[in-house]
Amino acid sequence: MVEALPDHAEWCDVSADDHAYWRLLLRLWADGEGFLVVEHDVVCRPDVIGQVEACPESWCSFGYADICHPGCQEAWANQLGCTRFRSELLAATPDAVSAIPPRDRGWPNLCDHIAGDKLHGTPSPLRSGSVRAAGFTHHWHFPPVDHLHGGRHLQ
């Protein structure tokens, strides 16, 4: 699963507590350099890195291969599993992570709070300072990546 990642990939353990992932994203956002998230349960194929490096879009995401249909895929549009944010997006949304209220900094719905258009998976008014409030939209890349949630493993 990790063979496709570049040598300079940074490995971060965010299992310490429910807000560890938020603290990592807070640091990355503050650094201001574009980054690609590849979560622990996502298979990063060799083409993933090349696709996001070549893409001019500010917010790129690979959907999950086990999503049942395009409508469901859009429901997961904020997911972070295999997602790249460019530096121009970070500069335009400096408070997208830091302004998330403490009660909403847990990992389960962090993606929706950064995007700013959902609360706990339910559509909501745009949160000021969020990525979508700044006018950014996600750009899908294909084919989707394998998502090994629920204890499922590749054969």
Secondary structure as a PSIPRED ss2 file (coil, helix, strand):
# PSIPRED VFORMAT (PSIPRED V4.0)

   1 M C   1.000  0.000  0.000
   2 V C   1.000  0.000  0.000
   3 E C   1.000  0.000  0.000
   4 A C   1.000  0.000  0.000
   5 L C   1.000  0.000  0.000
   6 P C   1.000  0.000  0.000
   7 D C   1.000  0.000  0.000
   8 H C   1.000  0.000  0.000
   9 A C   1.000  0.000  0.000
  10 E C   1.000  0.000  0.000
  11 W C   1.000  0.000  0.000
  12 C C   1.000  0.000  0.000
  13 D C   1.000  0.000  0.000
  14 V C   1.000  0.000  0.000
  15 S C   1.000  0.000  0.000
  16 A C   1.000  0.000  0.000
  17 D C   1.000  0.000  0.000
  18 D C   1.000  0.000  0.000
  19 H C   1.000  0.000  0.000
  20 A H   0.000  1.000  0.000
  21 Y H   0.000  1.000  0.000
  22 W H   0.000  1.000  0.000
  23 R H   0.000  1.000  0.000
  24 L H   0.000  1.000  0.000
  25 L H   0.000  1.000  0.000
  26 L H   0.000  1.000  0.000
  27 R H   0.000  1.000  0.000
  28 L H   0.000  1.000  0.000
  29 W H   0.000  1.000  0.000
  30 A H   0.000  1.000  0.000
  31 D H   0.000  1.000  0.000
  32 G C   1.000  0.000  0.000
  33 E C   1.000  0.000  0.000
  34 G C   1.000  0.000  0.000
  35 F E   0.000  0.000  1.000
  36 L E   0.000  0.000  1.000
  37 V E   0.000  0.000  1.000
  38 V E   0.000  0.000  1.000
  39 E C   1.000  0.000  0.000
  40 H C   1.000  0.000  0.000
  41 D C   1.000  0.000  0.000
  42 V E   0.000  0.000  1.000
  43 V C   1.000  0.000  0.000
  44 C C   1.000  0.000  0.000
  45 R C   1.000  0.000  0.000
  46 P H   0.000  1.000  0.000
  47 D H   0.000  1.000  0.000
  48 V H   0.000  1.000  0.000
  49 I H   0.000  1.000  0.000
  50 G H   0.000  1.000  0.000
  51 Q H   0.000  1.000  0.000
  52 V H   0.000  1.000  0.000
  53 E H   0.000  1.000  0.000
  54 A H   0.000  1.000  0.000
  55 C C   1.000  0.000  0.000
  56 P C   1.000  0.000  0.000
  57 E C   1.000  0.000  0.000
  58 S C   1.000  0.000  0.000
  59 W E   0.000  0.000  1.000
  60 C E   0.000  0.000  1.000
  61 S E   0.000  0.000  1.000
  62 F E   0.000  0.000  1.000
  63 G E   0.000  0.000  1.000
  64 Y E   0.000  0.000  1.000
  65 A C   1.000  0.000  0.000
  66 D C   1.000  0.000  0.000
  67 I C   1.000  0.000  0.000
  68 C C   1.000  0.000  0.000
  69 H C   1.000  0.000  0.000
  70 P H   0.000  1.000  0.000
  71 G H   0.000  1.000  0.000
  72 C H   0.000  1.000  0.000
  73 Q H   0.000  1.000  0.000
  74 E H   0.000  1.000  0.000
  75 A H   0.000  1.000  0.000
  76 W C   1.000  0.000  0.000
  77 A C   1.000  0.000  0.000
  78 N C   1.000  0.000  0.000
  79 Q C   1.000  0.000  0.000
  80 L C   1.000  0.000  0.000
  81 G C   1.000  0.000  0.000
  82 C E   0.000  0.000  1.000
  83 T E   0.000  0.000  1.000
  84 R E   0.000  0.000  1.000
  85 F E   0.000  0.000  1.000
  86 R C   1.000  0.000  0.000
  87 S H   0.000  1.000  0.000
  88 E H   0.000  1.000  0.000
  89 L H   0.000  1.000  0.000
  90 L H   0.000  1.000  0.000
  91 A H   0.000  1.000  0.000
  92 A H   0.000  1.000  0.000
  93 T C   1.000  0.000  0.000
  94 P C   1.000  0.000  0.000
  95 D C   1.000  0.000  0.000
  96 A C   1.000  0.000  0.000
  97 V C   1.000  0.000  0.000
  98 S C   1.000  0.000  0.000
  99 A C   1.000  0.000  0.000
 100 I C   1.000  0.000  0.000
 101 P C   1.000  0.000  0.000
 102 P H   0.000  1.000  0.000
 103 R H   0.000  1.000  0.000
 104 D H   0.000  1.000  0.000
 105 R C   1.000  0.000  0.000
 106 G C   1.000  0.000  0.000
 107 W H   0.000  1.000  0.000
 108 P H   0.000  1.000  0.000
 109 N H   0.000  1.000  0.000
 110 L H   0.000  1.000  0.000
 111 C H   0.000  1.000  0.000
 112 D H   0.000  1.000  0.000
 113 H H   0.000  1.000  0.000
 114 I H   0.000  1.000  0.000
 115 A H   0.000  1.000  0.000
 116 G C   1.000  0.000  0.000
 117 D C   1.000  0.000  0.000
 118 K E   0.000  0.000  1.000
 119 L E   0.000  0.000  1.000
 120 H C   1.000  0.000  0.000
 121 G C   1.000  0.000  0.000
 122 T E   0.000  0.000  1.000
 123 P E   0.000  0.000  1.000
 124 S C   1.000  0.000  0.000
 125 P C   1.000  0.000  0.000
 126 L C   1.000  0.000  0.000
 127 R C   1.000  0.000  0.000
 128 S C   1.000  0.000  0.000
 129 G C   1.000  0.000  0.000
 130 S C   1.000  0.000  0.000
 131 V C   1.000  0.000  0.000
 132 R C   1.000  0.000  0.000
 133 A C   1.000  0.000  0.000
 134 A C   1.000  0.000  0.000
 135 G C   1.000  0.000  0.000
 136 F C   1.000  0.000  0.000
 137 T C   1.000  0.000  0.000
 138 H C   1.000  0.000  0.000
 139 H E   0.000  0.000  1.000
 140 W E   0.000  0.000  1.000
 141 H E   0.000  0.000  1.000
 142 F E   0.000  0.000  1.000
 143 P E   0.000  0.000  1.000
 144 P E   0.000  0.000  1.000
 145 V E   0.000  0.000  1.000
 146 D C   1.000  0.000  0.000
 147 H E   0.000  0.000  1.000
 148 L C   1.000  0.000  0.000
 149 H H   0.000  1.000  0.000
 150 G H   0.000  1.000  0.000
 151 G H   0.000  1.000  0.000
 152 R C   1.000  0.000  0.000
 153 H C   1.000  0.000  0.000
 154 L C   1.000  0.000  0.000
 155 Q C   1.000  0.000  0.000
